[in-house]
Amino acid sequence: MCSGNMPLVSLIIPVKNEGSHLCRTVQSALQVKTECPLEIIIVDDGSTDHCCDFLETSEYGSQIKLVRSSGGLGVAMARNCGAEQATGEYLIFCDAHLFFEDQWIDRLLEPIRIGKADAANPGIGDAANPGNAGYGYHWTEKLEPRWNSRQSSQFLSSHLAGGCFAISRNVFFDVGGFDRGFRVWGREDEEMSLKLWLFGYKCMLVPNVTILHVFRSDNPPFTLTWEDVDYNFLRMAYSHFKEERIAKCKKLIKYSDPEKIEAFVLKNGVLEQRRNYFARRHYDDDWYMKEFGVLF
């Protein structure tokens, strides 16, 4: 049931070889109650297991749009691709293996709609153990992400988890979306959250909303190497950190050749991006580390 006064929401779901998970996620999204009109954008990043074929039936109509890619987009660019196809005033990026609860969209968007925040996360629970949930991330002194514990009311967080990430359309495109130079997977949620804060926006946790996430024990559906993860990490550092912190980030790279990774990063336009980001941001990385108690 939808109210004519509520904004259109675009649910954006990147997909690669999700098997039966995607079908269950779509059914859950369509079955739960919300006052918001909803469109669902599925971005198929070259799946070979036919996990999206069920969407080609007339059962789903115009509410779902399937965007097929030949593959190789990676998580960040698949999300950007979905956002470019979306028409909603608010965007919610979701993994393809989630279960939802009634009114989750309405409650998740509430702090964004009233101006308390610009992006928001629900609690993200384990579908196999629903009592085990995390509430956004924080960084350790080695820039390792760790889940936040639940708090009794809405709270600001240094990082939001991309598994279910809500943001206003205007803010998303104002910051340029997810990093367009990132590889397959890794650090895209942290880079987006960091960028939002440095550009003067706020990230908030909404603990009275919980979605359930299937944490798979098998291998990821895409080929991933440490070089890809470390590349994204160092690209994030070059985009946002002062030189001393970039040097410290290079020392944290243990499973790849940091000099090789740095050479790749510098080839791909990161210095121009760095100049653009530094020119328009409201806060610097020193402010961010102090604000969130990161000893790095």
C-alpha positions as CSV (number, residue, x, y, z in Angstrom):
1,M,0.0,0.0,0.0
2,C,1.4,3.4,-1.0
3,S,0.5,6.9,-0.2
4,G,0.5,9.6,-2.9
5,N,2.3,11.9,-0.6
6,M,5.4,9.7,-0.2
7,P,8.4,9.9,-2.5
8,L,9.4,7.3,-5.0
9,V,12.1,5.0,-3.8
10,S,14.6,3.1,-6.0
11,L,15.9,-0.2,-4.7
12,I,19.1,-0.9,-6.5
13,I,20.5,-4.5,-6.4
14,P,23.8,-5.5,-8.1
15,V,23.8,-9.2,-8.9
16,K,26.3,-11.8,-10.0
17,N,25.6,-15.5,-9.8
18,E,23.2,-15.2,-6.9
19,G,21.4,-18.5,-7.5
20,S,18.0,-18.5,-5.7
21,H,18.9,-15.7,-3.3
22,L,17.9,-13.0,-5.7
23,C,14.4,-14.3,-6.3
24,R,13.8,-14.5,-2.5
25,T,15.2,-11.0,-2.0
26,V,12.8,-9.6,-4.7
27,Q,9.8,-11.4,-3.3
28,S,10.6,-10.2,0.2
29,A,11.0,-6.6,-1.0
30,L,7.6,-6.7,-2.8
31,Q,5.7,-8.5,0.0
32,V,6.5,-6.3,2.9
33,K,4.4,-3.2,3.7
34,T,5.5,0.4,2.9
35,E,3.8,3.7,2.3
36,C,6.5,4.5,-0.4
37,P,6.0,3.8,-4.1
38,L,8.9,1.5,-5.1
39,E,10.8,0.6,-8.2
40,I,13.5,-2.1,-8.2
41,I,16.6,-1.9,-10.4
42,I,18.5,-5.1,-10.9
43,V,22.0,-4.8,-12.3
44,D,23.2,-8.2,-13.6
45,D,27.0,-8.0,-13.8
46,G,27.5,-10.9,-16.2
47,S,25.8,-13.8,-14.3
48,T,26.2,-17.2,-15.8
49,D,23.8,-19.1,-13.5
50,H,20.5,-17.6,-15.0
51,C,19.7,-16.2,-11.6
52,C,17.9,-13.2,-13.2
53,D,15.9,-15.1,-15.8
54,F,12.8,-15.2,-13.6
55,L,12.5,-11.4,-13.9
56,E,11.7,-11.7,-17.6
57,T,8.2,-13.1,-17.0
58,S,5.2,-10.7,-17.0
59,E,4.5,-11.4,-13.4
60,Y,6.7,-8.5,-12.2
61,G,5.6,-5.9,-14.8
62,S,7.1,-2.4,-14.9
63,Q,8.0,-2.3,-11.2
64,I,11.3,-4.1,-11.8
65,K,13.9,-3.0,-14.4
66,L,16.6,-5.5,-15.3
67,V,19.9,-4.1,-16.6
68,R,22.2,-6.6,-18.0
69,S,26.0,-6.2,-18.4
70,S,28.5,-8.4,-20.1
71,G,30.4,-8.5,-16.8
72,G,33.4,-6.8,-15.2
73,L,31.6,-3.8,-13.6
74,G,32.4,-4.7,-10.0
75,V,30.3,-3.7,-7.0
76,A,30.9,0.0,-7.1
77,M,30.2,0.5,-10.8
78,A,27.2,-1.9,-10.7
79,R,25.7,0.3,-8.0
80,N,26.5,3.5,-10.1
81,C,24.9,1.9,-13.1
82,G,21.7,1.1,-11.2
83,A,21.6,4.7,-9.8
84,E,21.8,6.1,-13.4
85,Q,18.8,4.0,-14.3
86,A,16.8,4.9,-11.2
87,T,14.1,7.6,-11.1
88,G,13.4,7.7,-7.3
89,E,14.0,10.6,-5.0
90,Y,15.8,8.2,-2.6
91,L,18.1,5.4,-3.5
92,I,18.6,2.3,-1.4
93,F,21.5,0.0,-2.4
94,C,20.9,-3.6,-1.4
95,D,22.8,-6.9,-1.6
96,A,20.9,-9.6,-3.5
97,H,20.6,-11.9,-0.4
98,L,18.4,-10.0,2.1
99,F,15.1,-10.3,3.9
100,F,13.0,-7.3,4.8
101,E,10.5,-6.3,7.5
102,D,7.3,-4.2,7.2
103,Q,7.7,-0.5,7.0
104,W,11.5,-0.8,6.9
105,I,11.8,1.7,4.0
106,D,9.6,4.3,5.7
107,R,11.6,4.2,9.0
108,L,15.0,4.0,7.3
109,L,14.3,7.1,5.3
110,E,12.8,9.1,8.2
111,P,16.1,10.8,9.3
112,I,17.0,11.7,5.7
113,R,13.6,13.1,4.9
114,I,13.5,15.4,8.0
115,G,17.1,16.6,7.4
116,K,18.9,14.8,10.4
117,A,21.1,12.8,8.0
118,D,21.9,12.4,4.4
119,A,22.5,8.7,4.3
120,A,21.4,5.9,6.6
121,N,21.8,2.2,7.5
122,P,19.5,-0.2,9.3
123,G,20.8,-2.8,11.6
124,I,22.1,-5.7,9.5
125,G,21.4,-9.1,11.1
126,D,22.5,-12.6,10.2
127,A,19.6,-14.5,8.5
128,A,20.9,-17.7,10.2
129,N,21.1,-16.0,13.6
130,P,18.8,-13.0,13.7
131,G,19.9,-11.8,17.1
132,N,23.4,-11.2,15.8
133,A,23.3,-7.8,14.1
134,G,25.8,-5.0,13.3
135,Y,25.0,-1.3,13.1
136,G,27.4,0.4,10.6
137,Y,31.2,0.3,10.9
138,H,34.1,2.0,12.6
139,W,37.8,1.8,11.8
140,T,40.5,0.3,14.0
141,E,43.9,1.9,14.3
142,K,44.9,-0.2,11.2
143,L,41.8,1.0,9.2
144,E,40.1,-2.4,9.6
145,P,36.3,-2.1,9.6
146,R,34.5,-3.4,12.7
147,W,30.8,-3.5,13.3
148,N,29.2,-1.0,15.7
149,S,27.1,-2.3,18.5
150,R,23.4,-1.4,18.8
151,Q,22.4,1.8,20.5
152,S,19.0,2.6,21.8
153,S,18.3,5.5,19.4
154,Q,19.5,6.8,16.0
155,F,23.2,7.7,16.0
156,L,25.9,9.0,13.6
157,S,28.4,6.6,12.3
158,S,31.8,7.0,10.6
159,H,30.9,4.2,8.1
160,L,27.7,2.8,6.7
161,A,27.5,-0.8,5.3
162,G,26.7,-1.1,1.6
163,G,24.6,-4.2,2.1
164,C,21.6,-1.9,2.7
165,F,22.5,1.8,2.2
166,A,19.9,4.6,1.8
167,I,20.8,8.0,0.4
168,S,19.0,10.9,-1.2
169,R,19.4,11.0,-5.0
170,N,20.7,14.6,-4.9
171,V,23.4,13.8,-2.4
172,F,24.5,10.6,-4.2
173,F,25.1,12.4,-7.4
174,D,26.5,15.5,-5.7
175,V,29.4,13.4,-4.4
176,G,29.8,11.5,-7.7
177,G,28.5,8.2,-6.6
178,F,30.7,5.3,-5.7
179,D,34.3,5.5,-6.8
180,R,34.4,5.0,-10.5
181,G,37.9,3.7,-10.5
182,F,37.4,0.8,-8.1
183,R,38.0,-2.8,-9.0
184,V,35.8,-5.8,-8.3
185,W,35.1,-5.5,-4.6
186,G,36.5,-3.9,-1.4
187,R,36.4,-0.6,0.5
188,E,33.6,0.9,-1.6
189,D,31.4,1.3,1.4
190,E,34.1,2.9,3.5
191,E,35.2,5.2,0.7
192,M,31.6,6.4,0.1
193,S,31.0,7.0,3.8
194,L,34.4,8.9,4.2
195,K,33.6,11.0,1.2
196,L,30.1,11.9,2.5
197,W,31.6,13.1,5.8
198,L,34.4,15.1,4.2
199,F,32.0,16.7,1.8
200,G,29.9,17.9,4.8
201,Y,27.2,15.2,4.8
202,K,26.0,13.0,7.7
203,C,25.7,9.2,8.0
204,M,23.2,7.8,10.5
205,L,22.3,4.4,11.9
206,V,18.6,3.6,12.4
207,P,18.6,0.8,14.9
208,N,14.8,0.4,15.0
209,V,15.0,-1.1,11.5
210,T,16.7,-4.5,10.9
211,I,17.1,-6.4,7.7
212,L,18.5,-9.9,7.6
213,H,21.5,-10.8,5.4
214,V,22.6,-14.2,4.2
215,F,26.2,-14.4,5.1
216,R,27.4,-17.1,2.7
217,S,30.1,-19.6,3.7
218,D,31.0,-20.5,0.1
219,N,33.3,-18.6,-2.2
220,P,32.2,-15.2,-3.5
221,P,30.5,-15.3,-6.9
222,F,33.3,-13.2,-8.5
223,T,37.0,-13.7,-8.8
224,L,38.8,-11.6,-6.2
225,T,42.4,-11.1,-5.5
226,W,44.3,-9.3,-2.7
227,E,45.7,-7.0,-5.5
228,D,42.1,-5.8,-6.2
229,V,41.3,-5.2,-2.6
230,D,44.7,-3.4,-2.0
231,Y,44.3,-1.3,-5.1
232,N,40.9,0.0,-3.9
233,F,42.4,0.7,-0.4
234,L,45.3,2.7,-1.8
235,R,43.0,4.5,-4.3
236,M,40.8,5.6,-1.4
237,A,43.9,6.8,0.5
238,Y,45.1,8.8,-2.5
239,S,41.7,10.3,-3.0
240,H,41.2,11.5,0.6
241,F,44.3,11.3,2.8
242,K,47.3,13.6,3.3
243,E,50.7,12.2,2.2
244,E,51.8,10.9,5.6
245,R,48.7,8.8,5.8
246,I,49.1,7.5,2.3
247,A,52.6,6.3,3.3
248,K,51.1,4.6,6.3
249,C,48.5,2.9,4.1
250,K,51.2,1.5,1.9
251,K,52.8,-0.1,4.9
252,L,49.6,-1.9,5.7
253,I,49.6,-3.7,2.4
254,K,50.9,-7.2,3.2
255,Y,49.7,-9.6,0.5
256,S,50.5,-7.6,-2.6
257,D,53.5,-5.5,-3.8
258,P,52.7,-2.0,-2.5
259,E,54.9,-0.3,-5.2
260,K,53.1,-2.1,-7.9
261,I,49.7,-1.3,-6.5
262,E,50.7,2.4,-6.2
263,A,51.9,2.5,-9.8
264,F,48.5,1.1,-11.0
265,V,46.6,3.6,-8.8
266,L,48.6,6.6,-10.1
267,K,47.9,5.5,-13.7
268,N,44.2,5.8,-13.3
269,G,43.4,9.4,-12.7
270,V,43.5,9.4,-9.0
271,L,45.6,12.6,-8.7
272,E,43.1,14.6,-10.6
273,Q,40.3,13.2,-8.5
274,R,42.3,14.0,-5.4
275,R,42.7,17.7,-6.5
276,N,38.9,17.9,-7.2
277,Y,38.0,16.3,-3.8
278,F,40.4,18.5,-1.8
279,A,39.1,21.6,-3.5
280,R,35.4,21.0,-2.6
281,R,35.5,19.1,0.7
282,H,34.3,20.8,3.9
283,Y,36.6,18.8,6.3
284,D,40.0,17.2,5.9
285,D,41.2,13.7,7.0
286,D,42.7,15.0,10.2
287,W,39.2,16.3,11.2
288,Y,37.7,12.9,10.3
289,M,40.2,10.8,12.3
290,K,39.8,13.1,15.4
291,E,36.0,13.2,15.1
292,F,35.6,9.4,15.1
293,G,38.6,8.6,17.4
294,V,40.6,6.7,14.7
295,L,44.3,6.6,15.9
296,F,45.8,6.5,12.4
